Amino acid sequence: MSGINFVIDEHGKKTAVVIDLKKHAELWEDFYDSVLTRSRKNEPRESLESVRNRLKVKQTAHA
């Protein structure tokens, strides 16, 4: 694939990749989003209802 080059070690194993961001910016963004999501998998969760309630309270406080 044009614009994507692999860095290969002395054993022929792919160890890294170089991506031409001018050609493949969307591909990089998808990859980065995936890595970011995985890094946050053990973070505490908050329900949608809890977020809505918090925003309502904040909005009322500023009114």
GUMI-610049 format. One record per residue (C-alpha): residue in one letter; x, y, z. Coordinates in steps of 0.2 Angstrom, whole numbers, padded with zeros to 4 digits, always signed. Example, Ala and Ser with C-alpha at 12.3 -4.5 7.8 and 13.67 -1.06 7.14 Angstrom:
% residues 2
A+0062-0022+0039 S+0068-0005+0036 
This chain:
% residues 63
M+0000+0000+0000 S+0007+0017-0005 G+0012+0028+0009 I+0014+0014+0022 N+0031+0007+0026 F+0036-0006+0038 V+0052-0005+0049 I+0059-0023+0049 D+0072-0029+0061 E+0087-0040+0057 H+0076-0056+0058 G+0064-0049+0045 K+0051-0046+0058 K+0040-0030+0057 T+0043-0019+0072 A+0036-0003+0067 V+0026+0006+0054 V+0028+0023+0045 I+0012+0031+0039 D+0011+0046+0027 L-0001+0056+0036 K-0005+0067+0020 K-0011+0051+0012 H-0018+0041+0027 A-0024+0054+0040 E-0041+0045+0043 L-0032+0028+0045 W-0020+0036+0058 E-0035+0044+0067 D-0044+0027+0067 F-0029+0018+0074 Y-0026+0031+0087 D-0044+0031+0093 S-0043+0012+0095 V-0027+0013+0105 L-0035+0027+0116 T-0051+0017+0119 R-0041+0001+0124 S-0030+0012+0136 R-0046+0018+0145 K-0054+0001+0146 N-0051+0000+0165 E-0057+0017+0169 P-0073+0019+0180 R-0089+0021+0170 E-0103+0033+0172 S-0121+0030+0166 L-0129+0041+0154 E-0142+0045+0166 S-0129+0051+0179 V-0121+0062+0166 R-0138+0070+0161 N-0142+0073+0179 R-0125+0081+0182 L-0127+0092+0167 K-0145+0098+0172 V-0138+0103+0189 K-0124+0112+0181 Q-0136+0121+0169 T-0148+0126+0183 A-0133+0133+0193 H-0128+0144+0179 A-0146+0150+0175 
